[in-house]
């Protein structure tokens, strides 16, 4: 008897036809007629389940008692039987069961049932919701997206670096960081204030000054009291830094990355993407393919403000030069005006981070946000300020403690060069790829205000 995974059986269906095999998995669905019972089995290797066919005649090899036990969602079983072509799809396979062994019974109060279960309810059982089709598909796409990101940067000569999770400075200068405290510890562990990182950018810049092109991909933390569908306290960021690169160069990298990872996810997860297209956003796959195949727009911040002011729309947040764009403004630009992803460039310096390169006009910085339809901002980037004195002045203007950034300032003293970078919110990219509208439904255990399950 051959022991195989469900994905292996599907991939080599013609080879296994007529052979006796053994598969293990969990019951995802079941139904029965007078003469036949059907189980849908999934072992995690394939998004689509495998159908198990059980004959119920008097001399059947599977007893009625066994059937009564396995016809329940969540039960874990081992099935032995002969592989045949699926009755309704000759390109697929199914198994005519000869033996079924229950290896993990499932209690009657199992909360994942056939009836449609809301995403709100599933957030109350994050340890079990992964077993639903939505979250199986999400985690498989999450895996594919992770690999696509690594493939993109590795193929282009970027080095993957691991930056600290515990830091002594706030990379954004916004003061929204979680402080690290050691309870019942006599004395200060680090001898200085410490917090969970809000970004790996500052340390990535250090490595870029030696290796040239680097990227980080890891968890970041934000103590922002925002209970919205787009904010969580713990999330993953992809951050790239490239030496000898100005703003236009890093925009090229960001655009190429978005196109590349979309193509790879569509190619790697066709079944999962078809599921999201069918149940969460009609036309999703076609939309993504169009983004991957076509140009992005680019607009100066000043022009974007003029477009918004002339739109005739009544925005909740009034539009004027100098304001930071809100989600409603971003969505108008992407969804209604450009109808495609758009890079907004050259923002007012007062609404952007201290480290962004100051433009010659004295009012703006060489910054960009990539806005995408249906989501808004997904990438933030800039050319970094390489001038020591200008950087110090920007920090002082924000009442930052300059002494906390000694290492960062040293980079401007010892061989400073033009360099640029960007950050991609990983979960926001997942929202865009899947049509899922709440960021908490892109993570295994979301961490948000009042939420720590």
C-alpha positions as CSV (number, residue, x, y, z in Angstrom):
1,X,0.0,0.0,0.0
2,X,1.3,3.5,-0.9
3,X,1.1,6.3,1.7
4,X,0.7,9.7,0.0
5,X,-0.5,13.2,0.5
6,X,-3.6,14.5,-1.2
7,X,-1.6,17.0,-3.3
8,X,0.7,14.2,-4.4
9,X,-2.3,12.1,-5.5
10,X,-3.7,15.1,-7.5
11,X,-0.4,15.9,-9.1
12,X,0.2,12.3,-10.2
13,X,-3.3,11.2,-10.7
14,X,-2.7,9.1,-13.8
15,X,0.1,7.2,-12.1
16,X,-2.1,6.3,-9.1
17,X,-5.3,5.3,-11.0
18,X,-6.1,1.7,-10.1
19,X,-3.6,1.5,-7.2
20,X,-4.4,1.0,-3.6
21,X,-3.2,4.0,-1.5
22,X,-3.5,5.4,2.0
23,X,-4.2,9.0,2.9
24,X,-4.8,10.8,6.2
25,X,-6.8,13.9,6.9
26,X,-9.7,15.7,8.4
27,X,-13.3,15.5,7.3
28,X,-14.2,18.8,5.7
29,X,-17.6,17.9,4.4
30,X,-19.9,14.9,4.0
31,X,-23.1,13.8,2.3
32,X,-24.9,10.6,1.6
33,X,-27.6,8.9,-0.5
34,X,-29.3,5.6,-0.1
35,X,-26.5,3.6,-1.5
36,X,-23.4,5.8,-1.2
37,X,-21.7,8.1,1.3
38,X,-19.2,10.7,0.4
39,X,-16.5,12.4,2.5
40,X,-14.4,15.3,1.6
41,X,-11.0,14.9,3.1
42,X,-8.2,17.5,3.5
43,X,-4.7,17.0,4.9
44,X,-3.4,20.5,4.4
45,X,-1.3,19.7,1.3
46,X,-4.0,20.8,-1.1
47,X,-6.5,23.6,-0.9
48,X,-9.1,21.4,-2.7
49,X,-10.2,18.4,-0.7
50,X,-10.2,14.8,-1.9
51,X,-13.5,12.9,-2.3
52,X,-13.8,9.6,-0.6
53,X,-16.6,7.3,-1.9
54,X,-18.1,4.7,0.5
55,X,-20.5,2.0,-0.8
56,X,-23.3,1.1,1.7
57,X,-24.5,-2.2,0.4
58,X,-24.9,-5.1,2.8
59,X,-21.4,-6.6,2.1
60,X,-19.8,-3.2,2.2
61,X,-16.3,-3.1,3.7
62,X,-17.0,0.0,5.8
63,X,-19.4,-0.8,8.7
64,X,-22.4,1.4,9.5
65,X,-20.9,2.1,12.9
66,X,-17.8,3.5,11.4
67,X,-19.8,5.6,9.0
68,X,-21.8,7.1,11.9
69,X,-18.6,8.2,13.5
70,X,-16.8,9.6,10.5
71,X,-19.8,11.6,9.1
72,X,-18.9,14.6,11.3
73,X,-16.9,17.7,10.5
74,X,-13.4,17.8,12.0
75,X,-12.9,14.0,12.6
76,X,-9.4,12.9,11.7
77,X,-9.2,9.6,9.7
78,X,-6.9,7.3,7.8
79,X,-8.5,6.0,4.5
80,X,-7.3,3.1,2.4
81,X,-8.7,2.4,-1.0
82,X,-8.4,2.3,-4.8
83,X,-7.8,5.5,-6.7
84,X,-10.3,6.1,-9.6
85,X,-11.1,9.0,-11.8
86,X,-13.7,11.4,-10.2
87,X,-17.2,10.7,-11.5
88,X,-18.0,14.4,-12.2
89,X,-14.4,15.4,-13.3
90,X,-12.2,12.9,-15.1
91,X,-9.2,15.2,-14.6
92,X,-9.5,14.8,-10.8
93,X,-9.2,11.7,-8.7
94,X,-11.1,10.1,-5.8
95,X,-10.8,7.0,-3.7
96,X,-13.2,4.1,-3.4
97,X,-12.7,3.4,0.4
98,X,-11.9,-0.1,1.6
99,X,-10.9,0.8,5.1
100,X,-11.4,3.9,7.4
101,X,-9.7,4.3,10.7
102,X,-10.6,7.1,13.1
103,X,-7.5,8.5,14.6
104,X,-8.9,11.7,16.1
105,X,-12.6,12.0,17.1
106,X,-14.2,15.5,17.2
107,X,-16.5,16.6,19.9
108,X,-20.1,17.4,19.0
109,X,-19.8,21.1,20.0
110,X,-17.1,21.7,17.3
111,X,-17.8,25.3,16.3
112,X,-16.9,25.0,12.6
113,X,-20.1,23.7,11.0
114,X,-21.6,23.4,7.5
115,X,-23.7,26.5,7.9
116,X,-22.0,29.8,6.9
117,X,-20.0,31.2,9.9
118,X,-19.3,34.9,10.0
119,X,-15.8,36.3,10.1
120,X,-16.7,38.2,13.2
121,X,-17.5,34.9,15.0
122,X,-14.4,33.2,13.7
123,X,-12.2,36.0,15.2
124,X,-13.3,34.7,18.6
125,X,-11.8,31.3,17.8
126,X,-8.5,32.0,16.0
127,X,-7.1,28.7,17.0
128,X,-9.8,26.9,15.0
129,X,-10.7,29.3,12.2
130,X,-7.6,28.2,10.3
131,X,-9.6,25.0,9.4
132,X,-12.2,26.9,7.4
133,X,-11.7,27.4,3.6
134,X,-11.2,31.1,4.0
135,X,-8.4,30.8,6.4
136,X,-6.8,27.8,4.8
137,X,-6.7,29.8,1.6
138,X,-5.4,32.9,3.4
139,X,-2.5,31.1,5.0
140,X,-1.6,29.4,1.8
141,X,-1.6,32.8,0.0
142,X,0.3,34.3,2.9
143,X,3.0,31.6,2.4
144,X,3.1,32.1,-1.4
145,X,3.4,35.9,-0.9
146,X,6.3,35.5,1.6
147,X,8.2,33.3,-0.9
148,X,7.5,35.7,-3.8
149,X,9.0,38.6,-1.8
150,X,12.1,36.7,-1.1
151,X,12.4,35.5,-4.7
152,X,12.1,39.1,-6.0
153,X,14.8,40.5,-3.8
154,X,17.2,37.5,-4.0
155,X,17.0,37.5,-7.8
156,X,18.1,41.1,-7.8
157,X,21.1,40.9,-5.6
158,X,19.5,42.2,-2.3
159,X,20.7,40.7,1.0
160,X,18.2,39.6,3.5
161,X,19.0,41.1,7.0
162,X,17.5,40.5,10.4
163,X,17.1,43.8,12.3
164,X,16.5,44.0,16.1
165,X,13.0,43.7,17.5
166,X,14.1,45.5,20.7
167,X,15.4,49.0,20.0
168,X,16.5,52.2,21.8
169,X,14.9,54.6,19.3
170,X,11.6,55.3,17.5
171,X,12.3,55.0,13.8
172,X,9.2,57.1,12.9
173,X,9.7,59.7,15.7
174,X,6.0,59.4,16.5
175,X,6.3,58.0,20.0
176,X,3.8,55.2,19.3
177,X,6.1,52.3,20.5
178,X,5.6,49.6,23.1
179,X,8.0,50.0,26.0
180,X,9.9,46.9,27.0
181,X,9.6,46.3,30.8
182,X,11.1,43.5,32.8
183,X,8.7,42.9,35.8
184,X,10.2,42.3,39.2
185,X,13.7,43.0,37.9
186,X,16.0,44.8,40.2
187,X,17.5,47.6,38.1
188,X,17.2,48.5,34.4
189,X,18.0,45.5,32.2
190,X,19.4,47.5,29.3
191,X,20.5,50.6,31.1
192,X,18.5,52.7,28.7
193,X,14.9,53.0,27.6
194,X,13.9,50.2,25.2
195,X,10.9,49.5,23.0
196,X,9.6,47.1,20.4
197,X,10.6,48.2,17.0
198,X,8.2,50.1,14.8
199,X,10.5,49.6,11.8
200,X,13.8,47.9,10.8
201,X,14.6,50.8,8.5
202,X,17.3,52.6,10.5
203,X,19.3,49.4,11.0
204,X,18.8,48.3,7.4
205,X,20.4,51.6,6.4
206,X,23.4,50.6,8.4
207,X,23.8,47.4,6.4
208,X,23.1,49.1,3.1
209,X,26.1,51.3,3.7
210,X,28.2,48.2,3.5
211,X,26.4,45.7,1.3
212,X,24.7,48.1,-1.0
213,X,21.2,46.6,-1.4
214,X,19.3,44.9,1.5
215,X,15.8,44.1,2.7
216,X,14.2,43.2,6.0
217,X,11.1,41.1,6.4
218,X,9.8,40.7,9.9
219,X,7.4,41.7,12.7
220,X,6.9,45.3,13.7
221,X,4.8,46.8,16.5
222,X,2.8,50.0,16.8
223,X,1.1,51.2,20.0
224,X,-1.5,53.2,18.0
225,X,-4.9,53.2,19.6
226,X,-6.7,52.7,16.2
227,X,-9.5,50.2,16.2
228,X,-10.0,50.1,12.4
229,X,-10.2,47.4,9.8
230,X,-6.7,48.5,8.6
231,X,-4.7,48.7,11.8
232,X,-3.2,46.1,14.2
233,X,-0.6,46.4,16.9
234,X,1.6,43.7,15.5
235,X,2.2,43.3,11.8
236,X,4.9,42.3,9.3
237,X,6.8,44.8,7.2
238,X,9.0,44.4,4.1
239,X,11.6,47.1,4.0
240,X,14.2,47.7,1.3
241,X,17.2,49.9,1.3
242,X,19.5,50.6,-1.7
243,X,22.7,52.7,-1.7
244,X,23.5,55.0,-4.6
245,X,19.8,55.2,-5.4
246,X,17.6,58.2,-5.6
247,X,13.8,58.5,-5.4
248,X,13.0,57.6,-9.0
249,X,15.2,54.5,-8.6
250,X,13.4,53.2,-5.6
251,X,10.0,53.9,-7.2
252,X,11.1,51.5,-10.0
253,X,12.0,48.8,-7.5
254,X,8.7,49.2,-5.6
255,X,6.7,49.0,-8.8
256,X,8.5,46.0,-10.1
257,X,8.2,44.2,-6.8
258,X,4.4,44.7,-6.7
259,X,4.0,43.4,-10.3
260,X,6.3,40.4,-9.6
261,X,4.7,39.2,-6.4
262,X,1.2,39.5,-7.9
263,X,2.3,37.3,-10.9
264,X,3.9,34.7,-8.6
265,X,0.9,34.5,-6.2
266,X,-1.5,34.1,-9.2
267,X,0.7,31.3,-10.6
268,X,1.3,29.6,-7.3
269,X,-2.2,29.7,-5.8
270,X,-4.8,29.4,-8.7
271,X,-7.3,27.5,-6.6
272,X,-7.1,29.8,-3.6
273,X,-7.3,32.9,-5.7
274,X,-10.3,31.5,-7.5
275,X,-11.9,31.0,-4.1
276,X,-11.3,34.6,-3.1
277,X,-12.6,35.8,-6.5
278,X,-15.8,33.8,-6.1
279,X,-16.6,34.5,-2.4
280,X,-14.9,37.8,-1.5
281,X,-14.3,40.0,-4.6
282,X,-15.8,39.3,-7.9
283,X,-13.3,40.0,-10.7
284,X,-10.4,39.9,-8.3
285,X,-8.1,37.8,-10.4
286,X,-8.7,39.9,-13.5
287,X,-8.1,43.1,-11.6
288,X,-4.7,41.8,-10.2
289,X,-3.7,40.6,-13.7
290,X,-4.4,44.0,-15.1
291,X,-2.3,45.6,-12.4
292,X,0.6,43.2,-13.1
293,X,0.4,43.9,-16.9
294,X,0.0,47.7,-17.0
295,X,1.7,50.9,-16.0
296,X,1.3,52.7,-12.7
297,X,0.5,56.4,-12.5
298,X,2.7,59.0,-10.8
299,X,1.5,62.4,-9.6
300,X,3.2,65.1,-7.5
301,X,1.5,65.8,-4.2
302,X,0.7,69.4,-5.2
303,X,-1.1,68.2,-8.3
304,X,-2.9,65.5,-6.3
305,X,-4.3,68.2,-4.0
306,X,-5.5,70.2,-7.0
307,X,-7.2,67.1,-8.4
308,X,-9.0,66.5,-5.1
309,X,-10.0,70.1,-4.7
310,X,-11.5,70.1,-8.2
311,X,-13.3,66.7,-7.8
312,X,-16.5,68.2,-6.6
313,X,-16.5,65.6,-3.8
314,X,-17.4,66.5,-0.2
315,X,-14.7,64.9,1.9
316,X,-15.0,64.3,5.6
317,X,-11.4,65.7,5.9
318,X,-11.0,69.0,4.1
319,X,-8.3,69.1,1.4
320,X,-5.7,71.8,1.4
321,X,-1.9,71.9,0.6
322,X,0.0,70.7,3.6
323,X,-2.5,68.1,4.9
324,X,-1.6,64.4,5.0
325,X,-3.8,62.5,2.6
326,X,-6.5,60.5,4.3
327,X,-7.9,57.1,3.1
328,X,-10.9,58.8,1.5
329,X,-8.5,61.1,-0.5
330,X,-6.3,58.1,-1.5
331,X,-9.3,56.1,-2.6
332,X,-10.6,58.8,-4.8
333,X,-7.3,59.2,-6.6
334,X,-6.9,55.4,-7.2
335,X,-10.5,54.2,-7.5
336,X,-12.1,57.1,-9.4
337,X,-9.5,59.4,-10.9
338,X,-6.6,57.3,-12.1
339,X,-8.3,53.9,-11.8
340,X,-5.0,52.2,-11.2
341,X,-2.1,52.2,-8.7
342,X,-0.5,55.6,-8.3
343,X,2.7,56.9,-6.8
344,X,2.2,60.3,-5.0
345,X,5.6,62.0,-4.7
346,X,7.1,65.1,-3.0
347,X,5.0,65.4,0.1
348,X,5.2,68.4,2.5
349,X,8.1,67.8,4.9
350,X,5.9,68.5,8.0
351,X,3.7,65.4,7.4
352,X,6.6,63.0,6.7
353,X,9.3,61.4,8.8
354,X,12.5,63.2,9.9
355,X,14.8,61.1,7.8
356,X,13.4,62.0,4.4
357,X,15.6,64.0,2.0
358,X,14.6,67.7,1.9
359,X,13.9,69.0,-1.6
360,X,15.5,72.3,-2.8
361,X,12.1,74.1,-2.4
362,X,12.5,73.9,1.4
363,X,8.9,72.8,1.7
364,X,8.8,69.2,0.5
365,X,10.7,66.0,0.8
366,X,11.6,63.3,-1.7
367,X,9.0,60.9,-0.5
368,X,6.5,58.7,-2.2
369,X,3.4,56.6,-1.2
370,X,2.1,53.9,-3.5
371,X,-1.7,54.0,-3.4
372,X,-3.7,51.1,-4.7
373,X,-7.4,50.8,-5.6
374,X,-9.6,49.4,-2.8
375,X,-6.9,49.8,-0.1
376,X,-5.2,53.1,-0.3
377,X,-1.6,53.4,0.9
378,X,0.3,50.2,0.7
379,X,4.0,51.4,0.4
380,X,5.7,54.4,1.9
381,X,9.2,55.3,0.7
382,X,11.7,58.1,0.3
383,X,15.2,59.1,-0.6
384,X,16.9,59.4,2.8
385,X,18.5,62.6,4.0
386,X,22.3,62.1,3.5
387,X,23.3,65.6,4.8
388,X,24.3,65.5,8.5
389,X,23.4,69.0,9.4
390,X,20.0,68.9,7.7
391,X,19.2,65.6,9.4
392,X,20.0,67.0,12.8
393,X,17.9,70.1,12.2
394,X,15.0,68.0,11.1
395,X,15.2,66.0,14.4
396,X,15.5,69.0,16.5
397,X,12.5,70.6,14.8
398,X,10.5,67.5,16.0
399,X,11.9,67.8,19.6
400,X,13.6,64.4,19.1
401,X,16.4,63.3,21.4
402,X,19.3,63.5,19.0
403,X,21.6,61.6,21.3
404,X,19.4,58.5,20.9
405,X,20.3,58.4,17.2
406,X,24.1,58.5,17.5
407,X,24.6,55.4,15.3
408,X,22.2,56.7,12.6
409,X,23.9,60.1,12.4
410,X,27.3,58.4,12.1
411,X,26.2,57.1,8.8
412,X,26.1,60.7,7.5
413,X,29.7,61.4,8.8
414,X,31.5,58.4,7.4
415,X,31.1,57.9,3.7
416,X,27.5,59.0,3.3
417,X,26.0,58.4,-0.1
418,X,22.5,59.0,-1.7
419,X,20.3,56.1,-0.7
420,X,16.6,55.3,-0.7
421,X,14.2,52.8,0.6
422,X,10.5,51.8,1.2
423,X,8.3,49.8,3.4
424,X,5.5,47.5,2.3
425,X,2.8,46.5,4.8
426,X,2.6,42.8,4.3
427,X,-0.9,42.3,5.7
428,X,-2.2,45.2,3.6
429,X,-0.8,43.5,0.5
430,X,-2.6,40.4,1.6
431,X,-5.9,42.4,1.8
432,X,-5.4,43.6,-1.7
433,X,-4.5,40.2,-3.1
434,X,-7.5,38.4,-1.5
435,X,-10.3,41.0,-1.3
436,X,-10.4,40.5,2.5
437,X,-11.5,43.8,4.0
438,X,-10.3,43.4,7.7
439,X,-6.6,43.2,8.4
440,X,-7.4,40.9,11.4
441,X,-8.4,38.2,8.9
442,X,-5.0,38.1,7.3
443,X,-3.2,37.0,10.5
444,X,-3.1,33.9,12.6
445,X,-3.6,35.6,16.0
446,X,-4.3,39.4,15.4
447,X,-3.0,41.8,18.1
448,X,-5.1,44.9,18.3
449,X,-6.6,47.2,20.9
450,X,-8.3,45.0,23.5
451,X,-7.5,41.9,21.5
452,X,-5.0,39.3,22.8
453,X,-6.4,35.8,22.2
